[in-house]
Amino acid sequence: MIRKLDRLGRSLSHLLSIIEDLKQKGVDFASVQDGFDTFTASVKMVFSVIGAMAEYERNLTRERTMAGLAAARARGRMGGRPKALDESQVKVAIALAEAGELTINEICEQVGCFTVYLRQVVPNLSKDLDAKA
């Protein structure tokens, strides 16, 4: 039993999942102020309809999000985190690594990135570059 329905869940889908969990455990739900309980067939039917509407709303939101992302891609916008290095910086890093005069940490300081990222961008970096001092 709860005093008010909106105190139970953060959103409609959260509320429905809580009530579904309670139902699976054999617990009936009642809201004092809202007059809801899951004892009667009519309220169970209302919750089913609300659940269907919540699922519809989630699907509609997902479709709109996907359409918005596709439209942004068509305009040349790419989502996600920007790359740490552009192509010219990667070429400089590769040239410095091939020269073999600097350690990986020094190369990273020169081009402005972390060693983990440099190893991802330039996968065949020599392990010998780590040992140079």
Buried (B, 14 or more C-beta within 10 A) or exposed (E): EBEEBEEBBEEBBEBBBBBEEBBEEEEBBBBEEEEBBBEEEEBBEEBEEBBEEBEEEEEEEEEEEEEEEEEEEEEEEEEEEEEBBEEEBBEBBBEBBEEEEBBBBEBBEEBEBEBEBBEEBBEEBEEEBEEEE
